[in-house]
Amino acid sequence: MTDLTEFRSQVGKNFTSDWMQIDQDRVNAFADITIDHNFIHIDAERTKRETPFSGTIAHGFLSLSMLSYFGAQCLPVFPAGFVPVNYGFESVRFAAPVPVGTRIRGVFTFKSLEERKPGQFLLTFDVRVEIENSTRPALRAEWLSMMLAQA
């Protein structure tokens, strides 16, 4: 995409990333980075004994943090002369656990593009992180991004 008109024409469309494997090494690395070593993420045997899960599960925030990666795979490229900035979320819901060993992907609906002031646009995406072979998504969110004209 090179111009704003073409970019704006993508509003209302759906975009889907590739699948990504959630393995124990990735979950362990996330636990180390975030200092969240809850046993449900790192100890499969204890998780099986003490929870309804059949093994370790990914952190909800790991699934959420993958949105940038998934979006870079499938969302429209920003027009020349603009830079994206993460603005936050209107809502985030963790709907289902992600068992280690499964694959997830991002599904985005480009909901809106609103000019807030000259050279500054607010983008809204409805997002689901799907779990392969599951009817329930790992998460649902309304993700906000700013598109800023470069100086």
MARKE-658510 format. One line per field, with one value per residue: residue in one letter; x, y, z of N, C-alpha, C, O, CB in turn. Coordinates in steps of 0.02 Angstrom, whole numbers. Glycine has a CB too. Layout:
aa = c(a, ...)
n.X = c(X, ...)
n.Y = c(Y, ...)
n.Z = c(Z, ...)
ca.X = c(X, ...)
ca.Y = c(Y, ...)
ca.Z = c(Z, ...)
c.X = c(X, ...)
c.Y = c(Y, ...)
c.Z = c(Z, ...)
o.X = c(X, ...)
o.Y = c(Y, ...)
o.Z = c(Z, ...)
cb.X = c(X, ...)
cb.Y = c(Y, ...)
cb.Z = c(Z, ...)
% end
This chain:
aa = c(m, t, d, l, t, e, f, r, s, q, v, g, k, n, f, t, s, d, w, m, q, i, d, q, d, r, v, n, a, f, a, d, i, t, i, d, h, n, f, i, h, i, d, a, e, r, t, k, r, e, t, p, f, s, g, t, i, a, h, g, f, l, s, l, s, m, l, s, y, f, g, a, q, c, l, p, v, f, p, a, g, f, v, p, v, n, y, g, f, e, s, v, r, f, a, a, p, v, p, v, g, t, r, i, r, g, v, f, t, f, k, s, l, e, e, r, k, p, g, q, f, l, l, t, f, d, v, r, v, e, i, e, n, s, t, r, p, a, l, r, a, e, w, l, s, m, m, l, a, q, a)
n.X = c(42, 28, -39, -155, -290, -304, -266, -368, -473, -469, -537, -657, -626, -566, -424, -303, -177, -32, -20, 54, 163, 147, 261, 344, 469, 455, 354, 420, 525, 450, 398, 515, 554, 448, 443, 349, 317, 215, 156, 66, 109, 237, 261, 217, 177, 133, 32, -58, -94, -152, -243, -379, -322, -238, -105, 34, -5, -6, 40, -87, -51, 55, -7, -77, 30, 76, 3, 60, 157, 74, -8, 87, 110, -8, -90, -138, -8, 58, 26, 149, 254, 194, 194, 167, 96, 74, -77, -161, -294, -470, -540, -503, -515, -482, -522, -506, -394, -227, -161, 3, 94, -1, -64, -79, -164, -185, -334, -401, -512, -525, -587, -610, -555, -505, -484, -402, -338, -253, -145, -145, -210, -331, -339, -444, -457, -546, -504, -461, -378, -353, -362, -295, -403, -500, -656, -670, -596, -429, -416, -509, -513, -518, -419, -316, -230, -117, -89, 34, 83, 242, 369)
n.Y = c(-59, 108, 226, 330, 323, 197, 118, 150, 87, -42, -55, -144, -267, -438, -519, -647, -727, -837, -1001, -1029, -1123, -1163, -1200, -1285, -1228, -1095, -1050, -1065, -973, -855, -856, -836, -708, -627, -654, -740, -879, -971, -1131, -1191, -1157, -1208, -1334, -1483, -1609, -1578, -1489, -1575, -1655, -1564, -1477, -1444, -1455, -1541, -1534, -1419, -1245, -1101, -935, -812, -682, -708, -755, -637, -550, -593, -531, -422, -485, -575, -481, -413, -508, -516, -401, -250, -157, -8, 155, 242, 356, 356, 301, 164, 157, 75, 88, 36, -55, -75, -178, -337, -509, -663, -808, -947, -1076, -1101, -1245, -1309, -1358, -1344, -1251, -1078, -935, -769, -679, -547, -410, -266, -137, 5, 168, 318, 488, 582, 703, 815, 713, 611, 458, 349, 178, 38, -129, -280, -426, -597, -729, -881, -1054, -1197, -1325, -1299, -1239, -1127, -967, -919, -790, -635, -472, -292, -198, -56, 58, 186, 284, 379, 525, 543, 658)
n.Z = c(0, -40, -30, 63, 29, -32, 77, 169, 105, 149, 267, 358, 309, 329, 401, 411, 502, 487, 560, 722, 818, 989, 1097, 1235, 1263, 1218, 1305, 1428, 1410, 1403, 1532, 1604, 1559, 1601, 1733, 1784, 1849, 1871, 1911, 1820, 1697, 1681, 1738, 1695, 1752, 1883, 1849, 1784, 1893, 1986, 1927, 1810, 1686, 1552, 1541, 1534, 1508, 1401, 1447, 1464, 1430, 1346, 1230, 1199, 1177, 1056, 957, 886, 806, 733, 668, 589, 494, 417, 409, 318, 241, 308, 240, 140, 223, 346, 517, 626, 791, 942, 1029, 1123, 1207, 1196, 1249, 1319, 1324, 1395, 1333, 1323, 1379, 1313, 1268, 1290, 1150, 1054, 910, 870, 796, 727, 697, 616, 607, 519, 586, 597, 540, 592, 576, 691, 713, 600, 508, 602, 641, 709, 723, 730, 776, 777, 857, 860, 939, 881, 924, 857, 801, 897, 957, 1032, 1050, 1101, 1145, 1139, 1075, 1067, 979, 976, 871, 827, 685, 627, 541, 471, 521)
ca.X = c(0, 68, -77, -205, -355, -302, -265, -436, -519, -463, -582, -711, -601, -537, -356, -284, -105, -13, -20, 117, 167, 162, 298, 363, 526, 429, 319, 471, 559, 404, 396, 576, 554, 396, 450, 285, 332, 159, 167, 24, 145, 304, 266, 163, 153, 94, -29, -104, -118, -186, -288, -418, -285, -203, -34, 47, -39, 29, 16, -133, -14, 96, -52, -90, 90, 87, -37, 103, 186, 21, -28, 139, 104, -67, -126, -114, 52, 41, 45, 214, 253, 160, 223, 118, 111, 24, -115, -191, -352, -534, -559, -466, -544, -449, -581, -490, -322, -189, -118, 68, 93, -51, -47, -125, -157, -224, -386, -413, -559, -506, -652, -619, -498, -533, -434, -411, -316, -214, -86, -150, -268, -343, -362, -474, -461, -573, -454, -467, -323, -384, -325, -310, -449, -542, -710, -663, -532, -388, -434, -543, -492, -525, -351, -310, -165, -114, -49, 58, 123, 312, 387)
ca.Y = c(0, 169, 288, 328, 302, 124, 90, 159, 40, -106, -56, -192, -331, -485, -540, -704, -743, -907, -1035, -1030, -1175, -1143, -1255, -1273, -1182, -1027, -1034, -1057, -909, -802, -858, -805, -636, -592, -677, -772, -950, -1010, -1200, -1212, -1142, -1238, -1400, -1523, -1660, -1546, -1462, -1632, -1678, -1515, -1433, -1480, -1455, -1604, -1518, -1348, -1198, -1038, -875, -771, -625, -731, -753, -567, -518, -616, -493, -383, -533, -597, -424, -399, -559, -516, -337, -208, -116, 62, 197, 275, 419, 347, 254, 138, 159, 39, 135, 0, -98, -58, -236, -400, -564, -727, -851, -1018, -1088, -1126, -1300, -1313, -1407, -1326, -1194, -1021, -885, -708, -662, -475, -372, -195, -110, 76, 213, 383, 542, 616, 770, 807, 670, 563, 416, 295, 117, -10, -198, -335, -478, -662, -777, -946, -1114, -1247, -1379, -1279, -1194, -1066, -933, -907, -723, -587, -405, -235, -171, 12, 78, 253, 292, 448, 551, 557, 729)
ca.Z = c(0, -41, -17, 116, 1, -39, 145, 196, 72, 183, 325, 352, 284, 377, 386, 453, 503, 486, 625, 757, 870, 1057, 1128, 1304, 1265, 1211, 1367, 1480, 1398, 1423, 1606, 1629, 1543, 1640, 1802, 1801, 1848, 1896, 1890, 1764, 1635, 1675, 1769, 1666, 1797, 1936, 1818, 1774, 1959, 2028, 1889, 1759, 1622, 1538, 1538, 1542, 1463, 1388, 1482, 1424, 1404, 1289, 1171, 1184, 1151, 987, 909, 841, 759, 687, 627, 539, 441, 375, 403, 264, 254, 317, 184, 143, 260, 410, 563, 674, 862, 981, 1069, 1180, 1197, 1228, 1288, 1309, 1362, 1386, 1329, 1330, 1387, 1256, 1290, 1259, 1096, 1003, 868, 872, 743, 737, 648, 626, 566, 519, 603, 581, 531, 609, 582, 755, 695, 538, 512, 656, 629, 756, 691, 776, 750, 816, 852, 894, 933, 876, 941, 807, 821, 953, 938, 1072, 1041, 1161, 1169, 1097, 1096, 1023, 980, 948, 847, 797, 624, 630, 485, 489, 516)
c.X = c(45, 27, -134, -273, -357, -303, -335, -485, -517, -508, -640, -689, -570, -468, -336, -210, -95, -18, 50, 113, 184, 195, 321, 422, 503, 394, 369, 508, 515, 399, 457, 576, 506, 399, 383, 296, 277, 165, 124, 57, 209, 311, 207, 135, 110, 28, -80, -135, -166, -235, -330, -382, -247, -128, -26, 9, 2, -1, -34, -97, 34, 53, -66, -30, 105, 48, 6, 133, 133, 0, 23, 136, 48, -103, -98, -53, 30, 63, 115, 206, 218, 197, 169, 143, 55, -11, -150, -251, -414, -556, -513, -500, -506, -503, -567, -414, -291, -144, -51, 66, 42, -26, -102, -114, -200, -274, -409, -469, -540, -572, -662, -552, -526, -477, -449, -392, -271, -151, -88, -215, -271, -372, -389, -480, -497, -527, -476, -401, -356, -335, -344, -351, -489, -597, -707, -596, -494, -406, -472, -523, -514, -460, -349, -238, -170, -69, -30, 98, 193, 327, 430)
c.Y = c(62, 231, 276, 304, 226, 90, 93, 108, -30, -111, -102, -261, -372, -507, -595, -719, -818, -935, -1031, -1081, -1144, -1202, -1235, -1225, -1109, -1005, -1023, -991, -851, -798, -823, -730, -597, -608, -705, -848, -992, -1081, -1222, -1198, -1183, -1309, -1444, -1574, -1631, -1518, -1517, -1655, -1629, -1469, -1475, -1484, -1520, -1595, -1443, -1307, -1134, -983, -838, -712, -645, -729, -681, -534, -539, -576, -452, -427, -555, -541, -408, -449, -544, -449, -295, -166, -43, 102, 228, 341, 415, 294, 229, 143, 122, 88, 101, -42, -67, -116, -294, -452, -628, -780, -925, -1026, -1115, -1182, -1297, -1370, -1393, -1266, -1141, -977, -825, -698, -592, -451, -299, -157, -37, 111, 284, 435, 582, 690, 761, 765, 618, 524, 361, 236, 70, -77, -242, -394, -540, -698, -845, -1001, -1167, -1304, -1364, -1232, -1128, -1033, -927, -839, -686, -518, -354, -196, -104, 26, 148, 250, 366, 467, 565, 630, 743)
c.Z = c(0, -28, 32, 90, -6, 30, 176, 166, 105, 245, 310, 330, 341, 353, 436, 446, 491, 557, 655, 814, 938, 1091, 1198, 1310, 1261, 1276, 1424, 1472, 1419, 1499, 1634, 1618, 1588, 1715, 1828, 1794, 1881, 1868, 1831, 1696, 1627, 1704, 1748, 1715, 1854, 1909, 1807, 1840, 1993, 1992, 1841, 1691, 1614, 1532, 1545, 1490, 1457, 1432, 1436, 1392, 1348, 1225, 1150, 1152, 1079, 935, 861, 787, 708, 640, 573, 481, 392, 366, 346, 286, 259, 256, 194, 180, 327, 452, 612, 745, 899, 1028, 1128, 1159, 1229, 1271, 1270, 1353, 1344, 1390, 1340, 1339, 1323, 1281, 1253, 1208, 1042, 963, 874, 811, 759, 680, 665, 581, 574, 526, 584, 575, 539, 614, 645, 748, 634, 549, 566, 649, 682, 717, 744, 741, 800, 804, 890, 886, 937, 896, 890, 837, 884, 929, 976, 1058, 1107, 1190, 1115, 1122, 1044, 1031, 945, 928, 820, 736, 620, 569, 510, 478, 456)
o.X = c(93, 56, -157, -309, -407, -336, -358, -533, -559, -516, -670, -728, -550, -456, -352, -184, -142, -21, 100, 65, 230, 162, 318, 425, 529, 403, 361, 520, 539, 396, 453, 595, 521, 362, 365, 285, 291, 178, 144, 35, 233, 363, 153, 74, 57, -24, -139, -194, -215, -266, -316, -408, -225, -91, -74, -8, 40, -60, -23, -109, 53, 75, -65, -37, 144, 58, -9, 134, 145, -9, 4, 156, 53, -142, -39, -49, -11, 113, 136, 157, 212, 227, 130, 202, -4, 23, -166, -257, -410, -587, -488, -512, -498, -528, -610, -375, -325, -93, -48, 39, 42, 25, -161, -61, -247, -256, -432, -472, -539, -607, -714, -501, -566, -430, -503, -425, -253, -110, -38, -270, -220, -423, -359, -504, -480, -511, -505, -371, -383, -275, -403, -337, -510, -586, -737, -545, -524, -410, -469, -516, -526, -448, -377, -191, -222, -17, -73, 141, 203, 301, 449)
o.Y = c(66, 285, 220, 269, 195, 40, 45, 89, -72, -166, -100, -308, -346, -513, -590, -723, -857, -898, -1030, -1082, -1103, -1250, -1177, -1186, -1066, -948, -977, -956, -802, -744, -785, -692, -542, -580, -694, -877, -1043, -1090, -1267, -1224, -1192, -1340, -1442, -1582, -1657, -1522, -1507, -1672, -1650, -1426, -1534, -1514, -1551, -1643, -1408, -1331, -1117, -985, -835, -695, -602, -703, -665, -495, -505, -585, -448, -409, -555, -552, -392, -433, -559, -442, -303, -144, -19, 86, 239, 377, 466, 248, 270, 136, 136, 126, 134, -63, -38, -106, -299, -440, -645, -795, -962, -987, -1149, -1168, -1285, -1424, -1425, -1236, -1156, -980, -830, -708, -578, -470, -272, -147, -18, 89, 306, 426, 612, 734, 705, 779, 583, 553, 331, 242, 64, -82, -241, -410, -536, -696, -865, -995, -1181, -1328, -1409, -1191, -1079, -1067, -930, -830, -701, -508, -370, -164, -97, 8, 167, 216, 409, 429, 595, 661, 800)
o.Z = c(38, -15, 41, 125, 11, 39, 205, 199, 90, 273, 256, 331, 393, 293, 495, 390, 488, 606, 619, 852, 943, 1112, 1218, 1357, 1297, 1299, 1464, 1521, 1448, 1528, 1683, 1662, 1611, 1755, 1886, 1741, 1913, 1808, 1794, 1645, 1570, 1694, 1778, 1719, 1869, 1941, 1820, 1843, 2024, 2024, 1832, 1644, 1663, 1519, 1561, 1436, 1502, 1450, 1375, 1335, 1307, 1174, 1091, 1105, 1045, 875, 802, 729, 648, 581, 516, 425, 333, 319, 328, 344, 220, 224, 251, 171, 361, 424, 636, 759, 888, 1063, 1178, 1102, 1283, 1323, 1214, 1412, 1285, 1444, 1363, 1311, 1284, 1312, 1193, 1222, 989, 978, 883, 779, 800, 621, 720, 522, 630, 477, 557, 600, 498, 652, 651, 775, 618, 592, 577, 650, 699, 683, 798, 684, 860, 746, 944, 833, 988, 885, 881, 892, 919, 884, 956, 1054, 1161, 1251, 1056, 1182, 986, 1083, 890, 963, 793, 736, 610, 546, 562, 431, 444)
cb.X = c(-48, 104, -104, -213, -367, -238, -214, -460, -500, -391, -607, -761, -549, -583, -306, -326, -73, 59, -42, 134, 219, 98, 358, 380, 575, 380, 270, 521, 579, 333, 391, 637, 535, 327, 475, 226, 398, 90, 154, -44, 162, 353, 268, 188, 212, 135, -12, -66, -59, -135, -248, -485, -237, -230, -2, 121, -112, 25, 75, -192, 24, 123, -119, -110, 150, 70, -84, 159, 215, -39, -38, 208, 93, -115, -123, -170, 106, 74, -7, 243, 221, 86, 283, 101, 119, 57, -167, -211, -339, -588, -633, -390, -620, -392, -613, -514, -310, -148, -152, 126, 81, -119, -39, -117, -176, -179, -446, -349, -635, -467, -664, -661, -462, -574, -435, -369, -278, -195, -27, -147, -265, -392, -304, -544, -390, -648, -386, -527, -267, -411, -339, -245, -409, -499, -778, -670, -543, -313, -371, -622, -415, -589, -301, -335, -137, -88, -87, 101, 90, 360, 424)
cb.Y = c(0, 176, 317, 397, 335, 103, 129, 230, 33, -118, 16, -166, -320, -546, -479, -766, -721, -917, -1108, -960, -1228, -1119, -1275, -1339, -1197, -1022, -1091, -1115, -903, -814, -931, -836, -625, -610, -619, -747, -963, -978, -1246, -1176, -1068, -1194, -1394, -1559, -1699, -1489, -1428, -1691, -1691, -1474, -1379, -1446, -1395, -1636, -1543, -1333, -1182, -1019, -827, -746, -591, -803, -788, -530, -535, -689, -447, -348, -594, -623, -363, -402, -626, -564, -298, -161, -125, 90, 253, 286, 471, 327, 285, 65, 234, -19, 170, 48, -168, -41, -256, -393, -572, -739, -842, -1060, -1136, -1069, -1368, -1324, -1475, -1310, -1216, -981, -915, -648, -714, -435, -385, -174, -117, 110, 204, 380, 589, 583, 806, 875, 711, 599, 384, 318, 83, 14, -225, -352, -454, -705, -766, -959, -1138, -1275, -1442, -1245, -1227, -1082, -863, -911, -684, -596, -402, -191, -221, 65, 29, 306, 267, 458, 615, 513, 751)
cb.Z = c(61, -106, -82, 148, -68, -79, 189, 183, -2, 203, 342, 303, 229, 387, 391, 435, 569, 458, 618, 785, 851, 1097, 1084, 1338, 1208, 1151, 1385, 1478, 1323, 1392, 1632, 1594, 1469, 1613, 1848, 1755, 1883, 1876, 1948, 1767, 1633, 1710, 1847, 1603, 1827, 1970, 1751, 1741, 2005, 2062, 1851, 1750, 1619, 1475, 1471, 1537, 1489, 1314, 1502, 1466, 1459, 1301, 1187, 1248, 1195, 982, 945, 881, 796, 727, 670, 571, 472, 402, 468, 239, 198, 381, 173, 72, 219, 400, 601, 657, 888, 1021, 1026, 1233, 1226, 1174, 1275, 1327, 1348, 1439, 1262, 1269, 1446, 1220, 1278, 1312, 1124, 1036, 795, 938, 674, 743, 650, 614, 586, 452, 677, 634, 461, 675, 518, 809, 755, 510, 520, 726, 558, 814, 651, 801, 735, 798, 878, 866, 989, 806, 1015, 777, 832, 1009, 951, 1148, 1011, 1144, 1189, 1099, 1106, 1039, 948, 999, 794, 849, 560, 692, 455, 449, 579)
% end
